Every structure is written in C-alpha cells, then in structure tokens.
C-alpha cells in the first residue's frame, strides 16, 4: 500500500528527489526557449502587426505583418490581406499581398498566395496556388569574361 519512497521518509531516512518529466520548472524553461504567439480563427486585426517571437495566424489580418527575425505560419483558416516581412513564412491559408522572407517561403497544399515574393529559398507543394513574381536574391555575374555580339556558342560532341 505504501510506496518505497514514502516508507523511506516515514522510517527516517531521506528519500531521493524524484524528477518528473512534466515538472513545472522544466515546462517553464521550455517555454522560454520556444515562444509562439497564436492568433485564432475568430480574431480580426486591421493595421500593423509586429512581434519579437514566432507567430501563428489563423484569423484575418489586413495591413502589414512585421517579424523580420522570426517565423510566421499562416494557418488553414487564415485570410491575410497584408504585406509580410519575416524570416520564414509557411502558408496553409490565403494571402493577398507581397512577402519578403529573409530565409524561405513554403506554400503548402491548400495554401494560396497572390502577390510577389522576395526570398532566398521557395517551396510550392502540389495543390498550392501562387500568382506573382519571385525574386530569389541578387544576380551573380557568371564570369569576368566579356562576350562580343557575334560570338557563337561552341558545340562539343563526343565521338
């Protein structure tokens, strides 16, 4: 009926502390490491939305979303009419407006983006919708050689 730890403390010997994986101290530390704000599907924001943590939007936003150093997830119920600046943008819902992502943009199945993109990397899943222009960074020169107008490309054939 009595557990071993209870019988040790009753007999006068000190019981070893038990570590529980779901202890409040551990959850508090994890919460500090991973911060995510959530805007639910019944929320409507008009104006500028800025945050210094990752953000999940599943509601409606009109205006501007600014998270230059954090990730933005557009939920499947979201209806966004805004220009977006973020580190990473993942789209499951509907976005009308431009997206500037410092790292990458993922448009997932069922997601829709009508607007221009500026990012380093992009992924568009089957079943996603995208209408706009993509800019993936500055152009790098191919070489230092100067080509003339009448130069023709050389054909190489293996025999």
Secondary structure, DSSP 8 states (H G I E B T S, - for coil): ---HHHHHHHHTS-------TT-HHHHHHHHHHS-EEEE-TT-EEEEEEE-SSEEEE-SEEEEEEEEEEEEEEE-TT-EEEEEEEEEEEEESSEEES-EEEEEEEEE-TT-EEES-EE-SEEEE-TT-EEES-EE-S----S-S----TT---------
